[in-house]
Amino acid sequence: MSDQESAVSWAVVVNDEDQYSIWRDDREPPAGWRRTGTSGPREQCLDHIREVWTDLRPLSLRQRMER
């Protein structure tokens, strides 16, 4: 990773299906995505996602399966 890449701050974002990703902190997330409040270095954000996103099924699928 270059010095330039390591200087970039990232934000954890989530969509309506409870799917997580990272997005550059200095940019607005794309339509349908919102910030979770976690930001920082890339690896820190990815570690956070690994910790909180334990069920990779989309929310709509989880809800259908619960019925």
C-alpha positions as CSV (number, residue, x, y, z in Angstrom):
1,M,0.0,0.0,0.0
2,S,1.4,3.4,-0.9
3,D,1.7,6.3,1.5
4,Q,-1.1,8.0,-0.4
5,E,-3.5,5.1,0.0
6,S,-2.7,4.7,3.7
7,A,-3.6,8.4,4.2
8,V,-7.1,7.9,2.9
9,S,-9.8,7.7,5.6
10,W,-12.7,5.3,5.0
11,A,-16.3,5.2,6.3
12,V,-18.3,2.1,6.9
13,V,-21.6,2.3,5.0
14,V,-24.7,0.1,5.0
15,N,-27.7,-0.2,2.7
16,D,-31.3,-1.0,3.3
17,E,-30.6,-4.8,3.0
18,D,-28.1,-4.5,5.9
19,Q,-25.2,-5.1,3.6
20,Y,-21.9,-3.4,4.6
21,S,-19.1,-1.8,2.6
22,I,-16.5,0.9,2.9
23,W,-16.5,4.2,1.1
24,R,-14.0,7.1,1.0
25,D,-14.8,9.3,4.0
26,D,-14.4,12.5,2.0
27,R,-17.2,11.5,-0.4
28,E,-20.9,11.1,0.0
29,P,-22.0,7.5,-0.1
30,P,-23.9,6.4,-3.2
31,A,-27.7,6.4,-3.3
32,G,-29.2,3.8,-1.1
33,W,-26.2,3.7,1.3
34,R,-25.7,5.5,4.6
35,R,-22.9,6.0,7.0
36,T,-22.8,3.9,10.2
37,G,-20.7,6.3,12.2
38,T,-17.5,4.2,11.9
39,S,-14.6,5.7,10.0
40,G,-10.8,5.5,9.9
41,P,-8.1,3.5,8.2
42,R,-9.2,0.9,5.7
43,E,-8.2,-2.2,7.7
44,Q,-9.9,-0.8,10.8
45,C,-13.1,-0.3,8.9
46,L,-12.9,-3.8,7.4
47,D,-12.3,-5.3,10.9
48,H,-15.4,-3.5,12.1
49,I,-17.4,-5.0,9.3
50,R,-16.2,-8.5,10.0
51,E,-17.2,-8.0,13.6
52,V,-20.7,-6.7,13.0
53,W,-21.8,-8.3,9.7
54,T,-22.2,-11.9,10.9
55,D,-25.2,-12.9,8.8
56,L,-24.4,-12.2,5.1
57,R,-28.0,-12.9,3.9
58,P,-29.8,-9.7,2.7
59,L,-32.4,-8.4,5.2
60,S,-35.3,-9.2,2.9
61,L,-34.3,-12.9,2.7
62,R,-33.9,-13.1,6.5
63,Q,-37.3,-11.6,7.0
64,R,-38.9,-14.1,4.5
65,M,-37.3,-17.0,6.1
66,E,-38.6,-15.9,9.6
67,R,-42.2,-16.0,8.3
